[in-house]
């Protein structure tokens, strides 16, 4: 189970990547967080958990990082 407030799975491992839906409108892009991804132990793939599935746009995975205030 994923708690979106802590961004960790039930096992306590934080995701290595964040999934976003990206929609382009003219010169502007809109990014919406839609899920998380964890690298497999063998390094040959990912487990992806999506909170929603976009009907348009694209899905982009980005390396998870802490936001600095």
C-alpha positions in Angstrom: 0.0 0.0 0.0 1.3 3.5 -0.8 0.8 6.5 1.5 1.0 9.5 -0.8 1.8 11.7 2.2 5.0 9.9 3.1 5.7 8.7 -0.5 6.8 5.3 0.8 5.4 1.7 0.3 4.3 -0.5 3.1 7.8 -2.0 3.1 9.2 1.5 3.9 11.3 1.9 0.7 10.9 5.4 -0.9 10.4 5.4 -4.7 13.4 6.0 -6.9 11.3 7.8 -9.6 8.1 9.8 -9.7 5.6 9.4 -12.6 4.0 12.5 -14.1 1.4 13.1 -16.8 2.7 15.9 -19.1 0.3 17.8 -21.3 1.4 20.5 -23.7 -0.7 23.5 -24.5 1.1 25.8 -26.9 4.5 26.7 -25.5 3.4 25.7 -21.9 3.6 22.2 -20.4 1.5 21.1 -17.4 3.0 18.4 -15.1 0.7 16.4 -12.8 2.1 13.8 -10.4 0.2 10.5 -11.0 2.4 7.8 -9.3 5.7 6.4 -8.3 8.2 3.8 -9.5 10.7 1.6 -7.7 13.8 0.0 -9.4 13.8 -3.8 -9.4 16.6 -5.4 -7.3 18.3 -6.8 -10.4 18.4 -3.3 -12.0 16.6 -4.5 -15.2 13.2 -2.8 -14.7 10.8 -0.9 -12.5 7.6 -1.5 -10.6 5.2 1.3 -11.3 2.3 2.3 -9.1 -0.1 4.7 -10.8 -2.8 6.6 -8.8 -4.5 7.6 -12.0 -4.1 6.7 -15.7 -4.1 9.6 -18.1 -6.2 9.5 -21.3 -4.1 12.1 -23.1 -0.6 13.5 -22.9 2.4 11.4 -22.0 3.8 9.7 -18.9 7.3 10.8 -17.8 9.4 9.2 -15.1 11.8 11.5 -13.2 14.3 10.6 -10.5 12.8 11.3 -7.1 14.4 14.2 -5.2 13.7 16.2 -2.1 12.4 19.6 -2.8 14.5 22.3 -1.2 12.6 25.3 0.3 
